[in-house]
Amino acid sequence: MVRTIKKSARTYLSAAAFALTSMVATMQTAVAESDWPTGPVTMIMHTKAGGSSDVFIRTLAKSLEPQIGQKVVVINAPGGGGASQMSKIRPAKPDGLTLGINTLTHFTGMLTNLKGTFSQDDFSWIASTQEDAILLFVRTDSDINNLDDLVAKAKATGGQINIGGFGPIGSMQNIGISMLEEAAGVKFNWVGFNATPDITAALLGGHVDVGVSNLGAVTSFFEAGRLKGLGVLGEERLSGLPDLPTFTEQGYDVDNSWIQVRGIFGPAGIPMETQQKIADAFHKAMRTDDYQQYARNAGVMDSWMGPEQYSKFVDSVTKVAEKQLKAAGVIE
């Protein structure tokens, strides 16, 4: 009787062990199918800390890390309108662990100052995340209160109005200013910076007359009453500054589709399956309450393109950028 019980126990334990092994294998397979690539994720930024894109990824990382179960490390590599960042991402292993945030300036740069140095094919274009209109602003003690005042002063001073924005001539923000110049029949003096905090510091210090940025990086200055807006380049007013009219509302005919787009990219050769996992993880993190609160306060719109759709968008927006650059006389 005792031997029979022991034999039954051994049989039960063996069956249980087999079942447990099978269950673990099944769980491991499920994890392998849904997991982000293993290891800390390095996000390399093209701006200094505090810029709109930098604020975006640092905010999103807080929602992203619990989902993927690993650390997101943000490294700032400003310079060259994205050149410093891209030079670190291009040679990285295509394993999905080294990524970056791109903006329209990456695409305008590859048509201008970075042409021949970087190309679209050097990278994997993984996902879109944000659409973000730019705005013009001045110090609250400025005598410029709207676009009409700005244009009148530019005409009175022969274009001696210094406008500070991100990147060199041909950058996304610079093209936006070129559109205003064309619509108003004036010229401004463009001053390029590597990050929004530098633009704000120069404006508050009196080194430039007008600043250009997305709202997210300068919201605190508006809330503190240190800045006032002149206009928004976009189809609609910003939810964070509902009283600030658009360029079009103020009578200036510009291309309102020219808004900032932020996306996720990495080195060329990342497998499409991995790219889709990365896109899904970012988009899931964007749906969290904390991220949504930040996004609405910053006045940005969510964008949900995955790798296939985003790659097609990159092709399309590059053609638009080329058209705008030619219209602005930056390229032939």
Secondary structure, DSSP 8 states (H G I E B T S, - for coil): -HHHHHHHHHHHHHHHHHHHHHHHHHHHHHHHHH---SS-EEEEESS-TTSHHHHHHHHHHHHHHHHHTS-EEEEE---GGGHHHHHHHTTS-SSSSEEEEE-HHHHHHTTTTTBTTB-GGGEEEEEEEEEE-EEEEEETT-S--SHHHHHHHHHHTTS--EEEEESSTTSHHHHHHHHHHHHHT---EEEEESSHHHHHHHHHTTS-SEEEEEGGGTHHHHHTTSEEEEEEESSS-BTTBTTS-BTGGGT----TT--EEEEEEEETT--HHHHHHHHHHHHHHHTSHHHHHHHHHHT-EE----HHHHHHHHHHHHHHHHHHHHHTTS--
